[in-house]
Amino acid sequence: MDNLSIQVEKLISLDLSHDIPSADVGPISLNYVASFDSNFEDYGAFATGMNQFLEESIAIKKLNEIKREGIEEHCCLLYTWRSITRALPNITDPYQSEM
């Protein structure tokens, strides 16, 4: 046991330092922000020479315009209609009993 402790002491006192730089890299923070506010105005740059992609980009641009119109104009109508229909009493169908 004495011999083992002497060997351990020798290993502990062994100098393991080197004159080389550390190759360890610390954690890197990567922040990514996607911006979809281009409204496909730059579709021509990505669809050069490929007619299929150009048509698809134009269709996506039109869909975004329709979506924007729906959000800006038609949502208020939906909530107005919803508030009116809640105030109306339920109407019974006179022909419902015949079916």
N, CA, C and O of each residue as an XYZ file, in Angstrom:
396
protein
N       0.824     -1.184      0.000
C       0.000      0.000      0.000
C       0.871      1.251      0.000
O       0.525      2.270     -0.598
N       1.989      1.152      0.673
C       2.916      2.286      0.741
C       3.475      2.609     -0.641
O       3.628      3.774     -1.006
N       3.773      1.571     -1.394
C       4.307      1.748     -2.742
C       3.274      2.429     -3.651
O       3.629      3.250     -4.497
N       2.014      2.086     -3.468
C       0.947      2.670     -4.262
C       0.797      4.164     -3.970
O       0.632      4.960     -4.895
N       0.851      4.542     -2.720
C       0.728      5.961     -2.361
C       1.914      6.768     -2.888
O       1.747      7.934     -3.246
N       3.096      6.180     -2.942
C       4.268      6.869     -3.494
C       4.070      7.107     -4.996
O       4.398      8.175     -5.512
N       3.533      6.106     -5.684
C       3.275      6.249     -7.123
C       2.212      7.324     -7.395
O       2.330      8.089     -8.352
N       1.190      7.377     -6.558
C       0.145      8.393     -6.699
C       0.728      9.780     -6.476
O       0.396     10.711     -7.209
N       1.580      9.933     -5.492
C       2.221     11.220     -5.215
C       3.078     11.654     -6.397
O       3.111     12.836     -6.739
N       3.769     10.712     -7.022
C       4.586     11.039     -8.192
C       3.705     11.523     -9.350
O       4.052     12.473    -10.054
N       2.558     10.851     -9.535
C       1.650     11.252    -10.612
C       1.043     12.629    -10.353
O       0.867     13.414    -11.285
N       0.725     12.923     -9.103
C       0.157     14.220     -8.753
C       1.179     15.327     -8.995
O       0.820     16.406     -9.467
N       2.426     15.076     -8.681
C       3.458     16.106     -8.837
C       3.940     16.243    -10.281
O       4.747     17.125    -10.574
N       3.469     15.402    -11.175
C       3.874     15.442    -12.575
C       3.312     16.702    -13.247
O       2.122     16.995    -13.130
N       4.160     17.428    -13.938
C       3.755     18.663    -14.617
C       3.142     18.312    -15.975
O       3.823     17.782    -16.853
N       1.865     18.611    -16.137
C       1.166     18.302    -17.382
C       0.882     19.546    -18.231
O       0.143     19.471    -19.213
N       1.452     20.659    -17.863
C       1.202     21.886    -18.627
C       1.986     21.854    -19.939
O       3.095     21.326    -20.006
N       1.382     22.432    -20.977
C       2.014     22.471    -22.294
C       2.017     23.911    -22.781
O       1.255     24.747    -22.295
N       2.868     24.185    -23.732
C       2.957     25.532    -24.285
C       2.117     25.675    -25.560
O       2.516     26.372    -26.493
N       0.981     25.029    -25.596
C       0.107     25.143    -26.764
C      -1.195     25.816    -26.337
O      -1.627     25.675    -25.193
N      -1.807     26.534    -27.244
C      -3.065     27.198    -26.883
C      -4.192     26.184    -26.697
O      -4.163     25.082    -27.244
N      -5.142     26.577    -25.940
C      -6.287     25.709    -25.684
C      -7.179     25.670    -26.925
O      -7.487     26.706    -27.513
N      -7.578     24.489    -27.305
C      -8.428     24.326    -28.488
C      -9.904     24.286    -28.119
O     -10.755     24.162    -29.000
N     -10.215     24.387    -26.852
C     -11.615     24.366    -26.425
C     -12.283     25.686    -26.779
O     -11.735     26.763    -26.543
N     -13.442     25.581    -27.333
C     -14.218     26.767    -27.679
C     -15.402     26.835    -26.734
O     -16.101     25.846    -26.510
N     -15.609     28.003    -26.193
C     -16.749     28.182    -25.308
C     -18.055     28.166    -26.085
O     -18.048     28.175    -27.316
N     -19.154     28.143    -25.386
C     -20.450     28.135    -26.079
C     -20.670     29.445    -26.838
O     -20.362     30.533    -26.351
N     -21.199     29.303    -28.018
C     -21.449     30.466    -28.865
C     -22.953     30.685    -28.947
O     -23.713     29.762    -29.242
N     -23.362     31.894    -28.688
C     -24.775     32.235    -28.776
C     -25.096     32.661    -30.199
O     -24.439     33.539    -30.759
N     -26.099     32.040    -30.774
C     -26.494     32.350    -32.137
C     -27.929     32.843    -32.117
O     -28.844     32.102    -31.757
N     -28.117     34.079    -32.499
C     -29.456     34.659    -32.559
C     -29.855     34.791    -34.018
O     -29.108     35.334    -34.833
N     -31.037     34.290    -34.338
C     -31.528     34.329    -35.706
C     -32.898     34.983    -35.712
O     -33.790     34.584    -34.964
N     -33.056     35.966    -36.542
C     -34.339     36.652    -36.660
C     -34.778     36.552    -38.110
O     -34.081     37.019    -39.011
N     -35.928     35.946    -38.330
C     -36.468     35.838    -39.680
C     -37.436     36.983    -39.916
O     -38.294     37.269    -39.082
N     -37.293     37.614    -41.028
C     -38.187     38.717    -41.374
C     -38.941     38.351    -42.640
O     -38.346     38.163    -43.701
N     -40.245     38.254    -42.516
C     -41.075     37.930    -43.665
C     -41.849     39.160    -44.142
O     -42.915     39.028    -44.742
N     -41.317     40.346    -43.879
C     -41.998     41.575    -44.241
C     -41.655     42.053    -45.647
O     -41.975     43.187    -46.003
N     -41.020     41.224    -46.441
C     -40.653     41.655    -47.791
C     -41.842     41.617    -48.733
O     -41.808     42.232    -49.799
N     -42.900     40.898    -48.353
C     -44.105     40.761    -49.182
C     -43.779     40.259    -50.585
O     -44.475     40.575    -51.550
N     -42.727     39.485    -50.678
C     -42.299     38.872    -51.926
C     -42.046     39.911    -53.020
O     -42.275     39.646    -54.200
N     -41.573     41.093    -52.619
C     -41.218     42.123    -53.592
C     -39.941     41.746    -54.335
O     -39.703     42.228    -55.443
N     -39.123     40.893    -53.739
C     -37.855     40.515    -54.345
C     -37.928     39.150    -55.023
O     -36.904     38.486    -55.185
N     -39.124     38.727    -55.418
C     -39.270     37.389    -55.982
C     -38.512     37.223    -57.295
O     -38.112     36.108    -57.629
N     -38.310     38.283    -58.034
C     -37.607     38.184    -59.310
C     -36.166     37.740    -59.165
O     -35.633     37.065    -60.046
N     -35.530     38.110    -58.066
C     -34.124     37.752    -57.858
C     -33.947     36.267    -57.592
O     -32.891     35.707    -57.883
N     -34.965     35.626    -57.043
C     -34.843     34.215    -56.687
C     -35.423     33.291    -57.747
O     -35.275     32.074    -57.643
N     -36.065     33.827    -58.739
C     -36.737     32.982    -59.723
C     -36.222     33.210    -61.137
O     -36.945     32.968    -62.103
N     -35.011     33.661    -61.269
C     -34.471     33.908    -62.604
C     -34.243     32.593    -63.327
O     -33.625     31.672    -62.792
N     -34.746     32.518    -64.538
C     -34.528     31.338    -65.364
C     -35.439     30.178    -65.047
O     -35.400     29.168    -65.749
N     -36.254     30.281    -64.023
C     -37.154     29.188    -63.664
C     -38.579     29.731    -63.616
O     -38.999     30.309    -62.613
N     -39.302     29.544    -64.686
C     -40.635     30.110    -64.811
C     -41.588     29.557    -63.753
O     -42.457     30.279    -63.264
N     -41.431     28.287    -63.401
C     -42.311     27.669    -62.405
C     -42.180     28.378    -61.056
O     -43.185     28.658    -60.404
N     -40.957     28.666    -60.638
C     -40.748     29.327    -59.352
C     -41.223     30.775    -59.391
O     -41.700     31.304    -58.387
N     -41.094     31.413    -60.546
C     -41.568     32.784    -60.691
C     -43.083     32.837    -60.522
O     -43.599     33.696    -59.807
N     -43.794     31.925    -61.174
C     -45.254     31.874    -61.049
C     -45.668     31.553    -59.618
O     -46.632     32.117    -59.099
N     -44.939     30.653    -58.992
C     -45.248     30.290    -57.606
C     -45.020     31.474    -56.666
O     -45.810     31.698    -55.749
N     -43.960     32.220    -56.886
C     -43.684     33.397    -56.055
C     -44.756     34.461    -56.229
O     -45.164     35.101    -55.260
N     -45.211     34.650    -57.457
C     -46.279     35.622    -57.708
C     -47.565     35.175    -57.026
O     -48.281     36.000    -56.458
N     -47.869     33.873    -57.074
C     -49.075     33.355    -56.420
C     -48.997     33.525    -54.907
O     -49.998     33.863    -54.275
N     -47.829     33.296    -54.320
C     -47.665     33.473    -52.869
C     -47.813     34.940    -52.506
O     -48.391     35.265    -51.469
N     -47.299     35.829    -53.343
C     -47.448     37.267    -53.096
C     -48.924     37.652    -53.105
O     -49.367     38.418    -52.248
N     -49.689     37.131    -54.063
C     -51.124     37.425    -54.129
C     -51.855     36.869    -52.905
O     -52.754     37.518    -52.370
N     -51.470     35.670    -52.463
C     -52.087     35.094    -51.259
C     -51.812     35.953    -50.034
O     -52.690     36.127    -49.188
N     -50.608     36.486    -49.931
C     -50.295     37.378    -48.809
C     -51.126     38.649    -48.860
O     -51.562     39.147    -47.822
N     -51.353     39.181    -50.064
C     -52.197     40.370    -50.193
C     -53.636     40.068    -49.789
O     -54.281     40.880    -49.126
N     -54.140     38.899    -50.188
C     -55.499     38.496    -49.802
C     -55.589     38.318    -48.292
O     -56.572     38.725    -47.672
N     -54.568     37.713    -47.704
C     -54.556     37.521    -46.249
C     -54.545     38.866    -45.531
O     -55.276     39.052    -44.559
N     -53.734     39.794    -45.993
C     -53.664     41.115    -45.376
C     -55.011     41.831    -45.490
O     -55.460     42.470    -44.538
N     -55.651     41.722    -46.653
C     -56.967     42.333    -46.840
C     -57.983     41.707    -45.889
O     -58.817     42.408    -45.315
N     -57.913     40.403    -45.727
C     -58.837     39.729    -44.814
C     -58.638     40.165    -43.383
O     -59.609     40.359    -42.651
N     -57.398     40.320    -42.975
C     -57.124     40.731    -41.594
C     -57.548     42.170    -41.372
O     -58.155     42.487    -40.349
N     -57.234     43.048    -42.325
C     -57.513     44.472    -42.137
C     -58.989     44.818    -42.290
O     -59.494     45.669    -41.558
N     -59.691     44.181    -43.220
C     -61.051     44.605    -43.529
C     -62.124     43.641    -43.055
O     -63.127     44.067    -42.484
N     -61.930     42.361    -43.282
C     -63.019     41.420    -43.059
C     -63.124     40.919    -41.625
O     -64.193     40.460    -41.222
N     -62.066     40.992    -40.853
C     -62.146     40.557    -39.449
C     -63.099     41.436    -38.653
O     -63.842     40.936    -37.809
N     -63.086     42.733    -38.912
C     -63.996     43.613    -38.177
C     -65.442     43.283    -38.520
O     -66.315     43.369    -37.657
N     -65.708     42.904    -39.775
C     -67.065     42.509    -40.148
C     -67.472     41.224    -39.448
O     -68.620     41.076    -39.030
N     -66.547     40.307    -39.322
C     -66.836     39.043    -38.650
C     -67.231     39.283    -37.201
O     -68.213     38.710    -36.729
N     -66.491     40.112    -36.491
C     -66.812     40.369    -35.091
C     -68.068     41.217    -34.945
O     -68.793     41.074    -33.961
N     -68.341     42.103    -35.910
C     -69.597     42.857    -35.877
C     -70.771     41.910    -36.063
O     -71.759     41.997    -35.334
N     -70.674     41.009    -37.029
C     -71.732     40.028    -37.270
C     -71.918     39.132    -36.058
O     -73.046     38.808    -35.687
N     -70.843     38.744    -35.458
C     -70.912     37.868    -34.289
C     -71.637     38.562    -33.138
O     -72.450     37.939    -32.456
N     -71.354     39.835    -32.919
C     -72.005     40.539    -31.818
C     -73.485     40.753    -32.107
O     -74.293     40.739    -31.178
N     -73.868     40.952    -33.371
C     -75.281     41.118    -33.711
C     -76.023     39.798    -33.548
O     -77.130     39.778    -33.010
N     -75.437     38.704    -34.001
C     -76.141     37.422    -33.942
C     -76.317     36.938    -32.517
O     -77.272     36.212    -32.241
N     -75.455     37.302    -31.619
C     -75.647     36.905    -30.224
C     -76.831     37.636    -29.602
O     -77.471     37.111    -28.691
N     -77.125     38.832    -30.079
C     -78.230     39.603    -29.522
C     -79.577     39.141    -30.065
O     -80.605     39.361    -29.423
N     -79.592     38.508    -31.231
C     -80.854     38.051    -31.815
C     -81.332     36.782    -31.120
O     -80.519     35.926    -30.770
N     -82.647     36.649    -30.915
C     -83.161     35.405    -30.329
C     -83.107     34.290    -31.368
O     -83.045     34.545    -32.571
N     -83.130     33.071    -30.893
C     -83.136     31.931    -31.804
C     -84.459     31.892    -32.554
O     -85.526     32.037    -31.956
N     -84.385     31.700    -33.841
C     -85.576     31.662    -34.681
C     -85.870     30.203    -34.987
O     -85.000     29.461    -35.443
N     -87.090     29.811    -34.735
C     -87.476     28.426    -35.020
C     -88.016     28.338    -36.436
O     -88.655     29.268    -36.929
N     -87.759     27.239    -37.070
C     -88.209     27.005    -38.433
C     -89.583     26.339    -38.384
O     -89.718     25.265    -37.798
N     -90.607     26.953    -38.987
C     -91.940     26.343    -38.922
C     -92.027     25.041    -39.712
O     -92.900     24.217    -39.440
N     -91.158     24.846    -40.665
C     -91.204     23.636    -41.490
C     -90.367     22.501    -40.907
O     -90.338     21.404    -41.466
N     -89.703     22.747    -39.815
C     -88.813     21.742    -39.233
C     -89.597     20.525    -38.743
O     -89.098     19.403    -38.834
N     -90.800     20.717    -38.231
C     -91.582     19.595    -37.712
C     -92.092     18.696    -38.829
O     -92.383     17.525    -38.584
N     -92.208     19.216    -40.057
C     -92.708     18.421    -41.176
C     -91.652     17.488    -41.742
O     -91.989     16.529    -42.436
N     -90.410     17.741    -41.468
C     -89.341     16.932    -42.045
C     -89.084     15.698    -41.275
O     -88.208     14.913    -41.640
